[in-house]
Amino acid sequence: MVTRYIYEQIKKDAESMCVELDWAIERRRTYLDNQIGHCKGKKKELFTYLANSNELEGELIIKGLNDWDKIIENYEIEKSLLKPNKNKNSNGITDEMIEKAKQYPIENLLPNPARRNMTNCVAHSPDKNPSMSIKNNYAYCFSCGFKGSVIDVAMKLNGTDFKSTVRELGG
């Protein structure tokens, strides 16, 4: 997702400039507000031309208006998705903590080593033949249907809740 890339870029830039991530996100939101205002101004200009245009010009202007609408919509979507980082869920876990926990290598949790991205399932036992696929830090068992991220696997193996698992994996 493009927004995920933008968020990661903002995070990287904030760290390199030694500024708070929330501050950097707020600056991006301000920039997006300015861009939305600029685009709306351009749309307003096109509307004034539309009144005095012939049929061909009118079609081109309407196409231009639609293009500006798409640009504005993309900016508004990005703005709505960029939320301050330190907003905690009701359980005291931040989105950044969850992301960090999801980066923990799933292979480090498994009781049996994965061979060719296959291992014994952590959800059902006994599993004598490897039936769980490990790919992109995500697990899926073809036998019982268990599927989940590294957080789900850790919760299943350790019998812990989400909050303590995220804290354990993400630090």
N, C-alpha and C positions, 0 to 999 in steps of 0.2 A: 504494500500500500504506500502510495506517495506520501501521505501524511506521516506515516511511521518513519520514513526516510527523513522528512523535514524535521520531525521531533528529534531524531538521533543527531542530525546536523546541528540543530540548535543546542542540544546538550553538549556536543563536542566543542562547539564554538564558545559556549559559556564557560566550560572548564578551561579552555586555552586562554580565555581572557580574564579568568579568575573572578567571574561574576556569578551571582546566584541564578540557578536555573529558572526559578519563578520570575525573576526580573527579565531574563532573556525571552521567556515565553510571552510575558506581557508586552515587551517591545515588538515582538512578531505580531501580536494581536493588534497593536496600535498601527503597525505598518499595513496590515490587512484592512483595517478600518479606512486608512487613507486611500488605499487602492480601490476599495469599494466606492468611496466617495468620488474618486477620479473617474471610474467607469460610469457611474450614474450621471456625472457631468457630461461625458461623451455621448451617452444615450440621449440626454436632453438636447444636445446640439443636433443630433440626428433627427429628433422629432421636429425641430424647427425647419429643417430642410425638407422633411416629408410633406409638409403642408403645401409647398410650392414646387413639387416635383411632378414629372410626367410618369407614365406607367412603368417604364423600364427603370428609371431612377428610383421610383417608389419600391420596386421589388428588391433592388440592391440595398436600399436603406433598411428595409425590413429584415433582410438577411444580416446586415450589420447590427441591427438591434438585437436579433436573436443571438448573434455571436457575443455581444456585450453581456446579455443575460446569462449565457453559459459561463463566462469568465467570472461574473459577480457570484453566481451560484457556487463555483469552485472555491472562491475566496471565502464565502460564508461557511461552506462545509469545513474547510480547513480551520477557520476561526472557531467554529463550534467544537471541533475535536481537540484543539489546543487548550487544555485546562491546566491550571496551576498544578505543579507536581506534588506539592505537599498536602493535597487534599487527602485526608485519611478516610478509609472506609470505616464503618461503625466498629470494626474489630481492631482498629489501630494499625492496619497494614496499608502501606502506600502502594501506588501503582509501580513505582520504581523498585520497591522491594520484591514485588511479584515478578517483574521483568528480570531482576537479578537472579531470583530463585530459578526461573525457567532456563537460565543460561547454564545452570549447574549440569555437568555431563551426566546423562542418565546411566551410562556404562559404569560409573563409579558407585552406583547404588545397587546394582544387580548382584545377587548372591552367586549366580553362575555367569561366567563370561559369555559375551555374545560372539557367535561365530557366523560370519556371513550375514550379519545383522539379524540373527535369530538367536533366541535364548528361551529358557523355560519360563512359563508364565508366572507372574507374581500373584495373580488373583485366584488361581485354582491349583489345587495340589491333589494328588501327586501329578506332576507333568513330566513324564519320562522322555518325551520327545520335544525338542524345541518347537513351540507353537506361537511364540510371541515375537513379532517383528519390531525392530528398533530402527527408526529412521528419523533424522532431523530432530533428535531429542524428544521423540514421541513414540509411544508404545501401542501396539495393537495385537491382540491375541486372536488368531484365526480359529481357535478351538472354542473358547468361552465368550468371545466378543468383547473382552475388557479392552478399553482404550483410554489413553490419557497422557498427559504431559509428565514431565519429570516430577512435578508436584504431586500428581495423582499416584504415581508409582511409589514415591517416598511415603505418602500417607498410607498406602496399602501395606507396604513392607513394615513400617514402624508402628502402625496402629495409632497414628497421631492425627490431630485435627489440622485444618487448613492453616490457621494462624501460626501454630507452633512449627509446622512444616516449612512455611515460607520463611520464618525467622531462622530456622536451622539451616536451610539451603542458601538463603540470601544474606545472612549475616546481620 
